[in-house]
Amino acid sequence: MILSSHYVIKDMLHTLERGDADEIRRACEKYSNRYKNDKAFIAVCDILMESEELNEKDQEAMMQKLQDLLSVRKIDSSGGTGLWYTDRRKLNR
């Protein structure tokens, strides 16, 4: 299963900071089509796409959710037992 990387989440955060509703919807559509199996990311995108207009409180809440997801993704991709290969020097698992 392919999950959105922390780079994608950072891009969404920057888009959300700019606050342009059309740009936020385009980014959500683009990334939600790419990462259909990433339920946590899709949940945030669904909320962003459904809202007509984000007030400052809602925008802060969505940014916090993306920040939390960003920290989890950085940990998942930087090491530990969840990596694709047990030994990076060998191509076999």
Sequence and secondary structure as in RCSB ss.txt:
>XXXX:A:sequence
MILSSHYVIKDMLHTLERGDADEIRRACEKYSNRYKNDKAFIAVCDILMESEELNEKDQEAMMQKLQDLLSVRKI
DSSGGTGLWYTDRRKLNR
>XXXX:A:secstr
     HHHHHHHHHHHHH  HHHHHHHHHHHHHH TT HHHHHHHHHHHH SS  HHHHHHHHHHHHHHHHHHHH
HHHSSTTSS S TTSS  
